[in-house]
Amino acid sequence: MARLPQPGGDAGNWGVVLNEYLSQSHTSDGLLKDNSVTSATLAPNSVTSVALATGAVTTTALAEDAVSRNKLTAAVRAELDGYLTQAETDTRITTIGDSTYAPIALTSQVVKSVNGVTPNGAGNVTIATGDAVPVTAIPIVRWGDSLTANWSTRLAPLLAAIGRTGLDNQGFGIGSQKSDQIAARQGGAPARVVTDITIPAASTPVALTPNIDILQGTAVAVGSTRSLSVSLMGVKGTLTATNPGTTPWTYTFTRSTPGYAINVAASTPIQTGFEYHDHLPIIWTGRNSTLLPGAVTAIPALIESMLKNTRQRDRALVLSIPPINTEVTGSANRTTLDAVNAAIRDAFASNFVDVAAWVRDPNVITALGYTLTGQDTTDIANGVTPSQLRTDTLHLNDAGYNVLNAAIEHEFKSRGYALVIGGDVTAPSVPGTPSAIAGDSSATLSFTPSSDNVAVVGYEAYSSVDGYSAIAATNSTSPITVTGLSNGTAVSFKVTAYDAAGNRSAKSSASASVTPSAAWSTYTSDSFTGSGSLYGTPNRATDTVNGGTTKNYALASNTDKFTVSGGILRAGASPGYSTAAVATGFADARASIKITEKLTTLSSTTALIVIDCARSAVGSSGTTALGVRVTQTSASQLLGARLNLVDSGGSAAQGPSTTVTPGDTVGVSAKWDTNGTSAVVTMWINGIATDTLTYTGTKPSGFAGFSAGHTTDTTWQFDNFLVEQAI
């Protein structure tokens, strides 16, 4: 039997003995013979990164099928399967015939065979559709924080509605977790071992410290544990975290099956989430990271890493971050939150679902059978989730999750992800032909709403810019404002309606074309006139001029509000009736005013504000006036705003009344045709055109103003009276 020469022996025969030994595995030119490297000839750990030179293992060095799947142990095969994700797969089959299926990952861009079928001359492979997984049969996996954790017990109706009941649906939400912790648990941005450790050969725990406190979070008592399936250096096992009552938590790793002891170097990634690469992910992350420095870039980057760690990236849903009840529209924290949500939407436009908007949409809420309270209405006006849908300042209750489920159901069905058996299959009626009002690079569409056998939950607008092919804007009701249009270019619009089941109506007829035009510029003037000594010192603070164009009128008391009282514009006691106006000196004008309070006591006589963009004379209500009236007939009544046009002959025209609330800015504009014989008069509420009338009477003198009056001693308050000129 061939052997190595023995020291101190084999005198004179060393060369013969050594050659005989080497010839067993080497050819005469020194290369390894075929089949000379086998599992029997390799000692444990004999093939390492140190033993192999860079580039030593090549396609020419390995015989055909030398390293194939059946040559690997079951543990190694399972580990490698876990690493193959969309991030490593450039070519995927997703469509077979006319049906869409779960992606079939390809390890090469050259297809040699599929299920034993080789390509024909055209390079096509015919596959029986039963060999693929329909998208409607793909289970879902949810990743997030407490919003996701609390969803689990309310998920059954959604799973039934989208045909997922009985599948391997999973939810992994941990309360108080930040985005980096969630991404580490999902495996997109894995945590890493801080210091070197050795995984023992036996299935016994070994302590380790991850650089991210990956399992820390609420709902685990002090001394209790939380665990996660992980892989460390290719060894599968369980990561267990114990809550010591402080942070960070303490961690151990226990391998699933015994094997060789493995050294793990610092910075080795803790791989997770490999069991769910084929699940359809719903990612809801960021609530606990929104106010951290750099969140606007960090959160989208972490979501991107999570999407790379799934084979279902194209089908994944990425949900918007809801506000807490103090993050009202315009607040500093809300501005930050809106910026983060905008960054997520822009980065993942095809995956993004604005669930924060769904759960504060009054039409959706009422369509699901809930009656809005006064506080709900206030919350919605403030841009936060209605109180009726919350358990606290943020978290949803059963009603809130019902609305959330409706949003996800709508997305699944409209995207074709849901297997619909029975249920609502009736589309809403076609909306009325929209009436378009042009703005600055925008247009506002008003239309007759659709009806539905269950409920209409939203509308989509399409423009002639792309032949009515892509959705230009959406809203839960009329009107819809379309932005991003080109000034000076005529455009028309169509509208569709959809319901919670994803049924869509046909497109409406096209609107008449309109041409967006440039913005209004604020008119600068101190030339206000009216009865009494308007702005008399000390009732008005110094004018603030912004950029030489905008004036904000502020008061020494009741700052930045004013009241018509005793013929004087001021903060004060019993108001009378007064008019203030500014001569504009131009034909096209817009005037607006913010209503900050409504009357709390009121006699049967109507109280009103009139905002005029044009009137023939100061305080002369019996002659030409183009304006909006805001009226209130009782203390309990909502405020109503409507266009009110009066020509010199006394003929009047009024538009429909629109409800407004304190905090709304109401305005009116008039734009005259080139001949000056007619004007399009538009009512604006919070910058959105809500009604329009055509005025054909005598052209009035050019100025804008407002008047206010009532018969009680309760104070009206207004804010930010602006007069603007069309550029």
C-alpha positions in Angstrom: 0.0 0.0 0.0 1.4 3.4 -0.9 2.7 5.4 2.0 5.0 8.3 2.8 8.7 7.6 3.5 9.5 7.1 7.2 12.1 9.3 8.9 15.1 7.2 9.9 14.1 4.4 7.6 13.7 3.5 3.9 17.5 4.2 3.3 18.1 4.6 -0.4 14.4 4.1 -1.3 13.0 7.5 -0.4 12.4 8.5 -4.0 10.7 5.3 -4.9 8.4 5.3 -1.9 7.5 9.0 -2.4 6.8 8.6 -6.1 4.6 5.6 -5.4 2.6 7.6 -2.9 2.2 10.7 -5.1 1.2 8.6 -8.1 -2.0 7.6 -6.3 -3.5 11.1 -6.8 -1.3 12.9 -9.3 -0.5 12.5 -13.0 3.1 12.5 -14.3 2.8 16.3 -14.9 1.9 17.0 -11.3 -1.9 17.6 -11.7 -4.5 15.9 -9.6 -6.1 12.8 -11.1 -9.8 12.6 -11.7 -11.9 11.7 -8.6 -8.8 12.2 -6.4 -10.6 14.7 -4.1 -13.5 13.1 -2.3 -15.2 13.4 1.0 -13.1 10.5 2.2 -9.8 12.2 1.4 -10.7 15.6 2.9 -10.3 16.1 6.6 -12.7 18.4 8.4 -12.0 22.1 7.7 -9.2 21.2 5.3 -10.6 23.4 2.5 -10.5 27.0 3.8 -10.2 30.5 2.3 -6.5 30.4 3.3 -5.9 27.0 1.7 -7.5 28.1 -1.6 -5.8 30.8 -3.7 -8.0 33.5 -5.1 -9.5 32.3 -8.4 -8.3 28.7 -7.8 -11.8 27.3 -8.2 -12.8 27.8 -11.8 -15.0 26.2 -14.4 -12.0 24.4 -16.0 -10.7 23.1 -12.7 -14.1 21.6 -11.8 -15.4 18.7 -13.8 -19.0 18.8 -15.1 -21.3 18.5 -12.1 -18.3 18.2 -9.7 -20.1 20.6 -7.3 -23.8 20.1 -7.9 -26.8 20.2 -5.6 -26.8 16.5 -5.0 -23.2 16.6 -3.8 -24.1 19.0 -1.0 -25.4 18.0 2.4 -29.0 18.8 3.2 -27.9 21.5 5.6 -25.7 23.2 3.0 -28.4 23.0 0.4 -30.9 24.6 2.7 -28.5 27.4 3.6 -27.7 28.2 0.0 -31.4 28.2 -0.8 -32.0 30.8 1.9 -29.4 33.2 0.3 -31.0 33.3 -3.1 -33.2 36.4 -3.3 -34.3 38.9 -5.9 -31.1 40.9 -5.1 -29.0 38.0 -6.6 -31.4 37.1 -9.4 -31.3 39.3 -12.5 -33.6 37.1 -14.6 -37.0 35.9 -13.4 -40.1 34.3 -15.0 -43.2 36.0 -13.8 -45.6 35.5 -16.7 -46.7 32.3 -18.3 -49.4 32.6 -21.0 -51.9 35.2 -19.8 -51.4 34.5 -16.1 -49.0 36.0 -13.6 -47.2 33.8 -11.1 -44.7 34.0 -8.3 -41.2 34.7 -9.8 -39.2 31.6 -10.7 -35.6 32.5 -9.8 -33.0 31.6 -12.5 -29.3 31.0 -11.5 -28.2 31.9 -15.0 -29.5 34.0 -17.8 -29.1 31.0 -20.1 -32.0 28.6 -19.7 -30.8 25.0 -20.4 -34.1 23.3 -19.4 -37.2 23.8 -17.3 -38.7 20.7 -15.7 -36.7 18.6 -18.2 -38.1 20.5 -21.2 -35.4 22.1 -23.4 -36.0 25.3 -25.4 -37.3 25.0 -29.0 -35.6 26.7 -31.9 -37.0 30.1 -30.9 -35.7 29.7 -27.4 -39.1 29.2 -25.8 -40.0 26.7 -23.2 -43.6 25.4 -22.8 -44.5 24.9 -19.1 -47.7 23.5 -17.8 -49.3 26.2 -15.7 -49.8 23.8 -12.8 -46.1 23.9 -12.2 -46.1 27.5 -11.1 -47.6 29.3 -8.0 -50.3 31.8 -8.8 -49.9 35.2 -7.2 -53.3 34.7 -5.5 -51.8 31.7 -3.6 -48.8 33.5 -2.3 -49.0 34.0 1.5 -48.2 37.4 3.0 -45.7 38.4 5.6 -45.9 41.7 7.6 -42.9 43.5 9.0 -43.2 46.5 11.4 -43.6 47.8 14.9 -46.6 47.9 17.3 -48.9 49.0 14.5 -48.1 45.7 12.8 -48.2 43.7 16.0 -51.6 45.0 17.0 -52.9 44.2 13.5 -52.5 40.4 13.9 -55.7 39.8 15.9 -57.7 41.9 13.4 -56.4 40.3 10.3 -58.9 37.4 9.7 -61.5 39.5 7.7 -58.8 40.8 5.4 -57.3 37.3 4.7 -60.8 36.0 3.9 -61.5 39.0 1.6 -58.2 38.4 -0.4 -58.3 34.6 -0.5 -55.4 34.1 1.9 -57.1 32.1 4.7 -55.2 28.9 5.5 -52.0 30.0 3.9 -48.7 30.4 5.8 -49.3 34.1 6.5 -46.9 35.6 9.0 -46.7 38.8 11.0 -43.6 40.1 12.7 -44.3 43.4 14.6 -42.5 44.4 17.8 -43.6 47.5 19.6 -41.3 50.5 20.0 -38.8 49.2 17.4 -37.0 51.6 15.1 -36.5 51.1 11.4 -33.0 49.6 11.7 -34.2 47.0 14.2 -37.1 46.0 11.8 -34.7 45.8 8.8 -32.3 43.7 10.8 -35.1 41.2 11.9 -36.3 41.0 8.2 -32.7 40.4 7.1 -32.4 43.3 4.6 -29.9 45.2 6.8 -28.7 42.4 9.1 -27.3 42.9 12.5 -23.6 41.9 13.0 -21.7 40.1 15.7 -19.7 42.7 17.7 -16.9 40.4 18.9 -15.4 37.0 17.9 -17.2 34.0 19.2 -17.1 30.2 18.6 -20.2 28.2 17.9 -19.8 24.9 19.8 -20.2 21.6 18.1 -23.1 20.7 20.4 -26.5 22.4 20.3 -25.7 24.5 23.4 -26.2 28.3 23.7 -23.3 30.6 23.1 -23.4 34.3 24.2 -23.1 37.0 21.6 -23.6 40.7 21.2 -25.3 42.1 18.0 -24.5 45.6 17.0 -28.3 46.2 16.7 -30.6 45.3 19.6 -32.6 43.3 17.1 -35.3 41.8 19.4 -35.6 44.5 22.0 -39.1 46.0 22.2 -42.4 46.0 24.2 -44.6 43.1 25.3 -41.8 41.0 26.9 -41.6 41.1 30.7 -38.4 41.5 32.6 -36.6 38.2 32.7 -38.6 36.8 29.7 -37.3 36.0 26.3 -38.0 36.6 22.6 -36.4 34.4 19.9 -35.8 34.5 16.1 -34.6 31.9 13.5 -31.2 33.0 12.2 -28.2 31.7 10.3 -24.6 32.4 11.5 -21.7 31.5 9.3 -24.0 29.1 7.5 -25.1 27.4 10.7 -28.9 27.6 11.3 -30.2 28.1 14.8 -32.1 30.3 17.2 -31.2 33.8 18.4 -32.7 34.3 21.9 -32.9 37.6 23.6 -33.6 38.1 27.3 -35.1 41.3 28.7 -32.8 42.3 31.7 -35.0 45.4 32.4 -32.5 47.7 30.7 -31.1 48.1 27.2 -29.4 46.5 25.4 -30.9 43.0 25.9 -28.7 40.0 26.3 -28.4 37.4 23.5 -27.4 33.8 22.9 -27.2 31.6 19.8 -28.1 27.9 19.8 -27.5 25.9 16.7 -30.3 23.7 15.4 -28.2 20.5 14.9 -24.8 19.4 16.2 -21.8 19.7 13.9 -18.3 21.0 13.8 -17.3 23.9 16.0 -17.2 27.1 14.0 -15.2 30.3 14.6 -17.3 33.4 14.0 -15.4 36.7 13.4 -16.6 40.1 14.5 -18.8 41.9 11.9 -20.2 38.6 10.7 -23.8 39.2 9.6 -26.7 37.5 11.5 -28.8 36.3 8.5 -32.6 36.3 9.0 -35.9 36.2 7.1 -34.7 33.5 4.6 -37.9 31.5 5.3 -40.0 34.3 3.9 -38.3 35.2 0.7 -41.3 33.9 -1.3 -43.9 35.6 0.9 -45.6 38.8 -0.3 -44.3 41.4 2.1 -46.2 44.3 3.7 -43.7 46.7 5.2 -44.9 49.3 7.8 -41.9 50.9 9.3 -40.6 54.3 10.4 -43.1 55.5 13.1 -40.4 55.3 15.8 -37.6 56.7 13.6 -39.4 59.6 11.9 -38.0 62.3 14.1 -34.4 60.9 14.2 -31.7 62.9 12.4 -31.4 61.9 8.7 -34.7 60.0 8.8 -35.8 61.3 5.4 -32.9 59.3 3.7 -32.3 56.6 6.3 -35.8 55.1 6.4 -36.2 54.8 2.6 -32.7 53.2 2.5 -33.7 50.6 5.1 -36.9 49.8 3.2 -34.8 49.4 0.0 -32.6 46.8 1.8 -35.8 45.0 2.9 -37.2 44.9 -0.6 -33.9 43.4 -1.8 -34.3 40.6 0.7 -37.4 39.2 -1.0 -38.3 37.6 -4.3 -41.6 39.5 -4.2 -40.2 43.1 -4.5 -42.5 44.0 -7.4 -45.6 43.0 -5.4 -44.6 44.3 -2.0 -46.7 46.9 -0.3 -44.9 49.8 1.6 -47.3 51.6 3.9 -47.2 55.3 4.9 -46.5 56.4 8.4 -49.5 57.7 10.3 -49.3 60.9 12.5 -49.9 61.0 16.3 -52.8 63.3 17.2 -50.5 66.3 18.1 -48.8 66.2 14.7 -51.4 68.4 13.1 -51.0 69.8 9.6 -48.5 72.6 9.6 -46.7 71.7 12.9 -43.0 71.2 12.9 -43.1 67.4 13.6 -45.8 67.0 11.0 -43.7 68.8 8.4 -40.9 66.3 9.1 -43.3 63.3 9.0 -44.7 64.6 5.6 -41.2 64.8 4.2 -40.4 61.3 5.3 -43.6 59.9 3.8 -43.0 61.9 0.6 -39.5 60.4 0.4 -40.9 56.8 0.8 -43.6 57.5 -1.8 -41.1 58.9 -4.3 -38.7 56.0 -3.8 -41.3 53.2 -4.0 -44.1 54.7 -6.1 -45.4 51.4 -7.4 -45.3 49.8 -3.9 -46.6 52.8 -1.8 -50.0 52.7 -0.1 -51.0 55.9 1.8 -52.9 54.1 4.6 -52.5 57.2 6.8 -54.8 59.1 4.3 -57.2 56.1 4.1 -57.9 56.1 7.9 -58.8 59.8 7.9 -60.9 59.8 4.7 -64.4 60.6 5.8 -66.0 58.9 2.7 -64.2 55.6 3.4 -65.0 55.8 7.1 -68.7 56.5 6.6 -68.9 53.9 3.7 -67.8 51.3 6.3 -70.8 52.2 8.5 -69.2 54.5 11.0 -70.7 57.9 12.0 -68.2 60.7 12.4 -68.3 62.7 15.7 -67.5 66.3 16.0 -64.1 65.4 17.3 -63.6 63.1 14.4 -64.3 66.0 12.0 -61.9 68.2 13.9 -59.2 65.5 13.7 -59.7 65.0 10.0 -59.5 68.8 9.5 -56.2 68.7 11.4 -54.9 65.9 9.2 -54.8 63.2 12.0 -56.5 59.9 12.5 -60.1 60.4 13.9 -60.4 59.7 17.6 -63.1 57.1 16.9 -60.5 54.9 15.2 -57.8 55.2 17.8 -57.1 53.6 21.2 -54.6 56.4 22.1 -52.8 59.2 20.4 -51.6 56.8 17.6 -52.7 53.2 17.7 -55.7 51.9 15.9 -58.7 50.2 17.5 -60.9 47.6 15.9 -62.7 50.2 13.8 -59.3 51.7 12.7 -58.0 48.3 11.6 -61.3 47.7 9.7 -60.5 50.8 7.7 -56.9 49.7 7.2 -58.1 46.2 6.1 -60.3 48.0 3.5 -57.3 49.8 2.2 -55.2 46.7 1.8 -58.1 44.7 0.3 -58.5 47.5 -2.2 -54.8 47.3 -3.1 -54.8 43.5 -3.4 -57.8 43.4 -5.6 -56.9 46.4 -7.8 -53.4 45.0 -8.4 -54.7 41.5 -9.2 -53.2 39.9 -6.1 -56.5 38.6 -4.6 -58.5 35.5 -5.5 -62.0 36.8 -5.4 -64.7 34.1 -4.9 -68.1 35.7 -4.9 -68.2 39.1 -3.0 -68.7 42.5 -4.6 -68.1 42.4 -8.4 -70.3 45.3 -9.3 -68.5 48.5 -10.6 -69.7 52.0 -9.6 -71.6 54.0 -12.1 -69.7 56.3 -14.4 -69.0 59.8 -12.8 -70.5 62.8 -14.4 -68.5 64.7 -17.0 -66.0 66.8 -15.1 -66.1 70.6 -15.1 -62.5 71.8 -15.1 -61.2 75.1 -13.6 -57.6 76.0 -14.5 -55.1 77.2 -12.0 -51.3 77.8 -11.9 -49.9 74.6 -13.4 -53.0 72.8 -12.2 -56.7 72.3 -12.7 -59.6 71.5 -10.4 -62.2 69.0 -11.6 -65.8 69.0 -10.2 -68.2 66.3 -11.2 -71.4 64.5 -10.2 -70.5 61.6 -7.9 -71.0 57.9 -8.8 -73.3 55.4 -7.1 -72.4 51.9 -6.1 -74.1 48.8 -4.8 -71.9 49.0 -1.7 -70.0 52.3 -1.6 -67.7 54.4 -3.7 -64.4 55.0 -1.9 -62.5 57.1 -4.4 -62.0 58.7 -7.8 -59.2 58.8 -10.3 -58.5 61.6 -12.8 -56.9 61.1 -16.2 -55.7 63.9 -18.5 -55.4 64.3 -22.3 -51.7 65.0 -21.9 -51.0 61.2 -22.2 -54.2 60.2 -23.9 -56.0 59.5 -20.6 -53.8 56.5 -20.0 -52.2 57.2 -16.6 -53.8 58.3 -13.3 -53.1 62.0 -12.9 -54.6 62.5 -9.5 -57.0 60.9 -7.0 -59.4 61.9 -4.3 -62.1 60.3 -2.2 -64.7 62.8 -3.6 -65.3 65.7 -5.9 -63.4 67.9 -6.6 -60.0 66.5 -7.7 -57.0 68.8 -8.2 -54.5 67.8 -10.8 -51.1 69.4 -10.5 -47.9 69.4 -12.6 -49.6 70.7 -15.7 -47.9 73.0 -18.2 -49.1 76.7 -18.2 -50.3 77.8 -21.5 -51.2 74.3 -22.8 -54.8 73.3 -23.1 -55.8 70.1 -21.4 -59.0 68.1 -20.8 -59.9 65.4 -18.2 -61.8 62.2 -17.6 -62.7 60.6 -14.2 -63.3 57.0 -13.0 -64.8 55.8 -9.7 -63.8 52.7 -7.7 -65.1 50.8 -4.7 -63.4 48.9 -1.8 -63.5 45.7 -3.8 -61.3 47.2 -6.5 -64.2 47.4 -9.1 -63.7 50.4 -11.4 -66.2 52.3 -13.5 -65.6 53.2 -17.1 -64.0 56.6 -17.7 -66.4 59.6 -17.9 -66.8 61.8 -20.9 -64.0 64.3 -21.4 -64.3 67.8 -19.8 -64.1 70.9 -21.9 -60.4 71.8 -22.3 -58.9 74.5 -20.0 -55.6 76.2 -20.1 -53.6 76.6 -16.9 -52.0 80.0 -16.3 -49.4 81.5 -14.1 -49.9 82.3 -10.4 -51.4 85.2 -8.6 -49.1 87.8 -7.1 -49.9 89.5 -3.8 -50.9 93.1 -4.2 -49.0 95.5 -1.9 -50.9 98.6 -0.6 -51.7 100.6 2.5 -54.5 102.4 0.7 -57.3 100.8 2.6 -60.5 102.9 3.0 -63.7 102.5 4.9 -65.8 103.9 7.7 -64.0 104.9 10.9 -60.3 105.0 11.4 -59.2 101.6 10.1 -55.9 100.4 11.5 -55.8 103.3 14.0 -52.9 103.2 16.4 -52.5 101.4 18.8 -55.0 98.9 17.4 -52.7 97.6 14.7 -49.0 96.5 14.8 -46.6 97.6 12.1 -47.1 96.0 8.7 -44.7 93.2 7.9 -43.5 93.3 4.3 -42.2 90.0 2.9 -40.0 90.3 -0.1 -41.5 93.7 -0.9 -44.8 92.1 -2.1 -46.8 90.5 0.7 -48.3 92.4 3.7 -49.5 90.6 6.7 -51.7 92.7 9.0 -51.1 92.0 12.7 -52.5 93.5 15.9 -51.1 94.7 19.2 -53.6 92.4 20.9 -55.1 89.2 19.5 -52.1 88.9 17.3 -52.5 88.3 13.6 -56.3 88.5 13.8 -58.6 91.4 13.3 -62.2 92.2 14.1 -64.6 94.8 12.6 -65.7 96.6 15.7 -67.4 100.0 15.8 -66.2 100.8 12.3 -62.6 100.1 13.3 -60.6 97.1 12.2 -59.1 95.7 15.4 -59.2 93.1 18.1 -62.0 94.2 20.4 -65.5 94.1 21.7 -68.8 94.7 20.1 -68.5 94.7 16.3 -70.8 96.6 14.0 -71.0 96.5 10.3 -68.1 97.9 8.3 -66.4 97.6 5.0 -62.7 97.7 4.2 -61.4 97.8 0.7 -58.2 98.4 -1.3 -58.2 99.9 -4.8 -56.4 97.4 -7.0 -55.9 99.3 -10.2 -56.3 96.2 -12.3 -59.1 94.1 -13.9 -58.2 90.6 -12.7 -58.1 90.2 -8.9 -58.4 87.7 -6.1 -59.2 88.4 -2.4 -59.2 85.9 0.4 -59.7 85.8 4.2 -59.2 83.2 6.9 -62.0 82.5 9.3 -60.7 81.8 12.7 -63.9 81.6 14.7 -67.7 81.4 14.2 -70.2 83.2 16.4 -71.1 81.4 19.6 -74.3 83.4 20.1 -76.5 84.7 17.4 -80.0 86.1 16.9 -82.2 84.9 14.1 -80.6 87.6 11.8 -78.0 86.1 9.5 -74.4 87.1 10.2 -72.2 87.3 7.1 -68.8 88.1 5.7 -68.6 89.3 2.1 -65.2 88.9 0.3 -65.2 90.9 -2.9 -62.7 90.9 -5.7 -64.6 93.6 -7.6 -67.3 96.2 -6.6 -68.4 99.4 -8.2 -68.1 101.5 -5.0 -66.9 101.1 -1.4 -69.7 99.7 0.8 -72.2 99.8 -2.0 -73.9 96.4 -1.9 -76.7 97.3 -4.2 -74.6 97.8 -7.3 -72.1 95.6 -9.1 -70.3 93.1 -6.8 -68.5 89.9 -7.5 -67.8 88.0 -4.3 -68.3 85.2 -1.9 -70.6 85.3 1.1 -69.9 83.3 4.2 -73.1 83.1 6.3 -74.3 81.8 9.6 -78.0 81.9 10.6 -77.7 80.3 14.1 -75.0 79.7 16.7 -75.2 75.9 16.1 -75.2 76.2 12.3 -72.1 75.4 10.2 -70.7 78.2 8.2 -71.7 78.2 4.5 -69.8 79.9 1.6 -71.2 80.6 -1.8 -70.5 82.7 -4.8 -72.7 85.8 -4.9 -72.8 87.9 -8.1 -74.8 91.1 -8.4 -74.8 93.3 -11.5 -75.7 97.0 -11.8 -79.2 96.2 -12.7 -79.8 94.3 -9.5 -79.9 90.8 -11.1 -78.2 88.2 -8.8 -76.6 84.9 -9.4 -75.6 82.5 -6.6 -73.7 79.2 -6.5 -74.4 76.3 -4.2 -73.4 76.6 -0.5 -70.2 74.8 0.6 -69.6 74.1 4.3 -66.5 75.8 5.8 -65.1 75.6 9.3 -62.9 77.9 11.4 -59.4 77.6 10.0 -60.5 77.6 6.4 -59.4 80.4 4.0 -62.2 81.5 1.7 -61.5 83.6 -1.4 -62.9 84.7 -4.7 -61.3 85.6 -8.0 -62.4 87.2 -11.3 -60.7 87.0 -14.6 -62.0 89.0 -17.5 -61.9 88.0 -21.1 -59.8 90.1 -23.5 -62.8 92.2 -24.5 -63.7 92.9 -20.8 -67.3 91.8 -21.4 -67.5 88.8 -19.2 -65.6 87.3 -16.3 -65.0 83.8 -14.9 -65.7 84.2 -11.1 -64.3 81.4 -8.9 -64.7 80.5 -5.3 -61.6 79.2 -3.6 -61.5 77.3 -0.3 -58.0 76.5 1.1 -56.5 77.2 -2.3 -58.8 74.8 -4.1 -61.3 76.0 -6.7 -64.7 74.7 -5.6 -67.2 76.6 -7.7 -67.3 78.9 -10.8 -69.9 81.2 -12.4 -69.7 83.4 -15.5 -70.5 87.1 -15.0 -71.7 89.1 -18.0 -73.0 92.3 -16.4 -71.4 95.7 -16.2 -67.7 95.6 -15.4 -67.2 97.0 -12.0 -64.5 99.2 -10.7 -61.3 97.4 -9.8 -60.7 96.8 -6.2 -60.9 94.0 -3.6 -62.2 94.1 -0.1 -64.4 92.5 2.6 -67.2 93.5 4.8 -68.7 91.8 7.9 -71.8 92.4 9.9 -74.2 90.9 12.4 -76.6 92.1 15.1 -75.2 90.7 18.3 -72.3 91.6 20.5 -70.3 88.5 19.7 -66.9 89.1 18.0 -66.1 87.8 14.6 -62.5 87.1 14.0 -60.6 86.9 10.7 -57.1 86.4 9.7 -54.8 87.1 6.7 -56.8 89.3 4.4 -55.0 89.1 1.1 -55.5 90.9 -2.2 -53.8 89.4 -5.2 -53.3 90.3 -8.9 -53.2 87.9 -11.8 -49.8 87.8 -13.5 
